[in-house]
Amino acid sequence: MAAVVGGYIAAQPKVSELMVWGARAQLVSGLILVGMASAIDSIGKDPDNAKVGVKLVIAILVAAFAEMGRADAKRGKDIPWMTHAAGGLAIVNVLVAVLWT
């Protein structure tokens, strides 16, 4: 998350390579952590599947906007709304994680 939001703040109006790799890492690490939390019985509770689903959809959108924005930036086209969409949705994902109880 820090790579996506930090890259968003530092590289506006373009999507940086840091944002793309941060979005990929966020998606993969989230899937791994949810899989581990579901598989381990010693925790004593299962993850909230609705919350996990919402965070997964948002993480996929962040990765998609970052990938598309970076591909356009490499071609010389700056599409600032994709940068704002990826960074803004990453912040929304953090807010979902913190505020959803």
Secondary structure in CASP SS format (residue, H / E / C, confidence):
PFRMAT SS
TARGET T0000
AUTHOR 0000-0000-0000
METHOD secondary structure of the structure
MODEL  1
M C 1.00
A H 1.00
A H 1.00
V H 1.00
V H 1.00
G H 1.00
G H 1.00
Y H 1.00
I H 1.00
A H 1.00
A H 1.00
Q C 1.00
P C 1.00
K C 1.00
V C 1.00
S C 1.00
E H 1.00
L H 1.00
M H 1.00
V H 1.00
W H 1.00
G H 1.00
A H 1.00
R H 1.00
A H 1.00
Q H 1.00
L H 1.00
V H 1.00
S H 1.00
G H 1.00
L H 1.00
I H 1.00
L H 1.00
V H 1.00
G H 1.00
M H 1.00
A H 1.00
S H 1.00
A H 1.00
I C 1.00
D H 1.00
S H 1.00
I H 1.00
G C 1.00
K C 1.00
D C 1.00
P C 1.00
D C 1.00
N H 1.00
A H 1.00
K H 1.00
V H 1.00
G H 1.00
V H 1.00
K H 1.00
L H 1.00
V H 1.00
I H 1.00
A H 1.00
I H 1.00
L H 1.00
V H 1.00
A H 1.00
A H 1.00
F H 1.00
A H 1.00
E H 1.00
M H 1.00
G H 1.00
R H 1.00
A H 1.00
D H 1.00
A H 1.00
K H 1.00
R C 1.00
G C 1.00
K C 1.00
D C 1.00
I C 1.00
P H 1.00
W H 1.00
M H 1.00
T H 1.00
H H 1.00
A H 1.00
A H 1.00
G H 1.00
G H 1.00
L H 1.00
A H 1.00
I H 1.00
V H 1.00
N H 1.00
V H 1.00
L H 1.00
V H 1.00
A H 1.00
V H 1.00
L H 1.00
W C 1.00
T C 1.00
END
